[in-house]
Amino acid sequence: MAVKERVGLVVSDKMQKTVVVAVESRRPHPKYGKIMVQTRRYKVHDEENSCHVGDRVRIRETRPLSRSKRWVVADILSRASAI
């Protein structure tokens, strides 16, 4: 069985060793065909606290780490621009 991976945007880094990542998926409406955007938020383990809000990250599914954490940061694809 293949390991699931997703790419998303970090929307919160307030917790210790945990970030919240929003993953967007675009799919057509079953009846009308219009492209709909569905957003899911995952709690993701970040061991080094290296992710910050606005970073684009790749996450990988793993064993349960807590009640709500089932994903871990695989790598940081791009950093948020400091404005």
C-alpha positions as CSV (number, residue, x, y, z in Angstrom):
1,M,0.0,0.0,0.0
2,A,1.4,3.4,-1.0
3,V,2.0,6.1,1.6
4,K,-0.4,9.1,1.1
5,E,1.2,12.5,0.5
6,R,-0.5,15.9,0.2
7,V,0.8,19.4,-0.5
8,G,-0.7,22.3,1.4
9,L,-0.3,25.6,3.1
10,V,0.5,26.1,6.8
11,V,-2.3,28.2,8.4
12,S,-1.3,27.9,12.0
13,D,1.9,27.3,14.0
14,K,0.7,28.2,17.5
15,M,1.2,24.7,19.0
16,Q,4.4,23.1,20.0
17,K,5.7,20.5,17.4
18,T,2.3,20.8,15.5
19,V,1.2,22.8,12.6
20,V,-2.2,23.0,10.9
21,V,-2.0,22.5,7.1
22,A,-4.8,23.4,4.7
23,V,-5.0,21.2,1.6
24,E,-7.1,22.3,-1.3
25,S,-8.6,19.8,-3.7
26,R,-10.4,20.8,-6.9
27,R,-13.1,18.6,-8.3
28,P,-16.1,19.0,-10.5
29,H,-19.6,19.0,-9.0
30,P,-21.2,15.6,-9.7
31,K,-24.3,17.0,-11.3
32,Y,-23.5,20.5,-12.6
33,G,-19.8,20.1,-13.5
34,K,-18.6,23.4,-12.0
35,I,-15.2,23.1,-10.4
36,M,-15.5,23.2,-6.6
37,V,-12.7,23.9,-4.2
38,Q,-12.7,21.7,-1.1
39,T,-10.4,22.6,1.8
40,R,-9.3,20.1,4.5
41,R,-7.3,21.0,7.5
42,Y,-4.8,18.5,8.9
43,K,-2.9,18.6,12.2
44,V,0.7,17.7,11.2
45,H,3.7,16.8,13.4
46,D,6.6,19.2,13.0
47,E,9.4,17.8,15.2
48,E,11.8,20.8,14.8
49,N,9.2,23.6,14.9
50,S,10.6,24.7,11.5
51,C,7.3,25.5,9.7
52,H,5.7,28.9,9.9
53,V,2.4,30.4,8.6
54,G,2.4,30.7,4.8
55,D,4.9,28.0,4.1
56,R,4.0,25.4,1.4
57,V,4.8,21.9,2.7
58,R,4.5,18.3,1.7
59,I,2.9,16.1,4.4
60,R,3.0,12.3,4.7
61,E,0.6,9.9,6.4
62,T,2.0,8.1,9.4
63,R,0.9,6.1,12.5
64,P,-1.3,7.9,15.0
65,L,0.9,10.3,17.0
66,S,-1.9,11.8,19.1
67,R,-5.7,11.9,19.1
68,S,-5.8,14.2,16.1
69,K,-2.3,13.9,14.5
70,R,-1.9,11.3,11.7
71,W,0.4,13.2,9.4
72,V,4.1,14.4,9.6
73,V,5.9,17.1,7.6
74,A,7.9,15.4,4.8
75,D,9.6,18.6,3.6
76,I,9.2,22.3,3.2
77,L,8.7,23.2,-0.5
78,S,8.7,27.0,-0.2
79,R,9.0,29.5,2.6
80,A,6.6,32.4,3.3
81,S,7.8,35.7,2.0
82,A,8.6,38.0,4.9
83,I,6.8,41.3,4.3
